[in-house]
Amino acid sequence: MFENKKKSQNIRLRSMKKNEINSVISLVKKLKLPVEHVLEYNNFFIVAEYQNKIIGCGCLTFYDNNIVEIRSIAVKKRFQKRRVGSKIIKKLFEIAKRKNIHTVYTRTSMKTKGFFLKLEFKEMPKNMILRLFDKCKSCEKYVNNKCDSILMDVNLLE
Ligand SMILES: CC(C)(COP(=O)(O)OP(=O)(O)OC[C@H]1O[C@@H](n2cnc3c(N)ncnc32)[C@H](O)[C@@H]1OP(=O)(O)O)[C@@H](O)C(=O)NCCC(=O)NCCS
């Protein structure tokens, strides 16, 4: 863990290398996030590195309908609440802006909604989820009215 604030500035954010996929999968798994999509071609993963170790990750997922979603934001437990998650999100914002993307979405839960609110995300009406994410239509949870995802977006131009 960082002994002081200065050390937390030594975190490096960079693109994930191909040979790091397994480390990212194990990090995401440990934090109980879905892993199936980590290998999808439409993801752009970044990692947070501290003392040559991956301590966090996050990705931008690009869909065919020009929708861009932030997914797989994860920070190793003992590094949480030290702004690593915020740094990852801000780096993803920068990358999205460079690609001329004005809005990014996320599907989160009650547990982490507060984190995204701190990063300027706003909650969207639930019914928008189907308009944006086609796959939700065939999700058992959605069909059975058991979907607990919270849809949020952030405008990067504001
Ligand atoms: C959610 C997560 C990425 C946050 O990372 P982090 O490095 O701990 O977050 P930060 O330190 O950058 O937090 C920024 C702010 O959000 C707050 N925050 C962090 N997690 C929060 C949560 N779960 N609920 C409410 N607020 C939260 C922090 O207290 C901090 O607030 P402050 O500015 O008032 O001090 C991390 O807890 C995690 O990996 N969780 C498990 C995986 C997960 O659920 N990912 C999200 C998938 S949608």
The ligand as a MOL file (V3000), in Angstrom:
LIG
                    3D

  0  0  0     0  0            999 V3000
M  V30 BEGIN CTAB
M  V30 COUNTS 48 50 0 0 0
M  V30 BEGIN ATOM
M  V30 1 C -15.4830 1.0300 -7.2680 0
M  V30 2 C -13.9540 1.0990 -7.1990 0
M  V30 3 C -13.3840 0.9310 -8.5930 0
M  V30 4 C -13.5440 2.4570 -6.6110 0
M  V30 5 O -12.1430 2.5940 -6.6750 0
M  V30 6 P -11.3400 3.4750 -5.6020 0
M  V30 7 O -9.9490 3.5780 -6.0480 0
M  V30 8 O -11.5800 2.9040 -4.2520 0
M  V30 9 O -12.1070 4.8680 -5.7150 0
M  V30 10 P -11.5460 6.3340 -5.3860 0
M  V30 11 O -10.6200 6.2590 -4.2240 0
M  V30 12 O -11.0150 6.9400 -6.6210 0
M  V30 13 O -12.8950 7.0640 -4.9460 0
M  V30 14 C -13.2940 8.3430 -5.4120 0
M  V30 15 C -14.4490 8.8180 -4.5400 0
M  V30 16 O -15.5410 7.8810 -4.6390 0
M  V30 17 C -15.8610 7.3730 -3.3430 0
M  V30 18 N -16.1910 5.9610 -3.4790 0
M  V30 19 C -15.3740 4.9380 -3.8130 0
M  V30 20 N -16.0610 3.7790 -3.8650 0
M  V30 21 C -17.3460 4.0970 -3.5460 0
M  V30 22 C -18.5430 3.3370 -3.4320 0
M  V30 23 N -18.5600 2.0060 -3.6540 0
M  V30 24 N -19.6920 3.9950 -3.1060 0
M  V30 25 C -19.7110 5.3340 -2.8790 0
M  V30 26 N -18.5950 6.1150 -2.9810 0
M  V30 27 C -17.4350 5.4890 -3.3010 0
M  V30 28 C -14.5940 7.5610 -2.5120 0
M  V30 29 O -14.8900 7.6080 -1.1300 0
M  V30 30 C -14.0960 8.8790 -3.0560 0
M  V30 31 O -14.8890 9.9260 -2.4810 0
M  V30 32 P -14.2510 11.3520 -2.0150 0
M  V30 33 O -13.8720 12.0520 -3.3190 0
M  V30 34 O -15.3550 12.0350 -1.3020 0
M  V30 35 O -13.0710 11.0240 -1.1720 0
M  V30 36 C -13.3800 -0.0070 -6.2610 0
M  V30 37 O -14.0110 0.0860 -5.0130 0
M  V30 38 C -13.5710 -1.4210 -6.7850 0
M  V30 39 O -12.6910 -1.9710 -7.4750 0
M  V30 40 N -14.7160 -2.0590 -6.4620 0
M  V30 41 C -14.9880 -3.4460 -6.8790 0
M  V30 42 C -15.2710 -3.5590 -8.3530 0
M  V30 43 C -16.4780 -2.7490 -8.8010 0
M  V30 44 O -17.5430 -2.8400 -8.1880 0
M  V30 45 N -16.3080 -1.9600 -9.8790 0
M  V30 46 C -17.3410 -1.1420 -10.4500 0
M  V30 47 C -18.0500 -1.8920 -11.5090 0
M  V30 48 S -19.4230 -1.0020 -12.1870 0
M  V30 END ATOM
M  V30 BEGIN BOND
M  V30 1 1 1 2
M  V30 2 1 2 3
M  V30 3 1 2 4
M  V30 4 1 2 36
M  V30 5 1 4 5
M  V30 6 1 5 6
M  V30 7 2 6 7
M  V30 8 1 6 8
M  V30 9 1 6 9
M  V30 10 1 9 10
M  V30 11 2 10 11
M  V30 12 1 10 12
M  V30 13 1 10 13
M  V30 14 1 13 14
M  V30 15 1 14 15
M  V30 16 1 15 16
M  V30 17 1 15 30
M  V30 18 1 16 17
M  V30 19 1 17 18
M  V30 20 1 17 28
M  V30 21 1 18 19
M  V30 22 1 18 27
M  V30 23 2 19 20
M  V30 24 1 20 21
M  V30 25 1 21 22
M  V30 26 2 21 27
M  V30 27 1 22 23
M  V30 28 2 22 24
M  V30 29 1 24 25
M  V30 30 2 25 26
M  V30 31 1 26 27
M  V30 32 1 28 29
M  V30 33 1 28 30
M  V30 34 1 30 31
M  V30 35 1 31 32
M  V30 36 2 32 33
M  V30 37 1 32 34
M  V30 38 1 32 35
M  V30 39 1 36 37
M  V30 40 1 36 38
M  V30 41 2 38 39
M  V30 42 1 38 40
M  V30 43 1 40 41
M  V30 44 1 41 42
M  V30 45 1 42 43
M  V30 46 2 43 44
M  V30 47 1 43 45
M  V30 48 1 45 46
M  V30 49 1 46 47
M  V30 50 1 47 48
M  V30 END BOND
M  V30 END CTAB
M  END
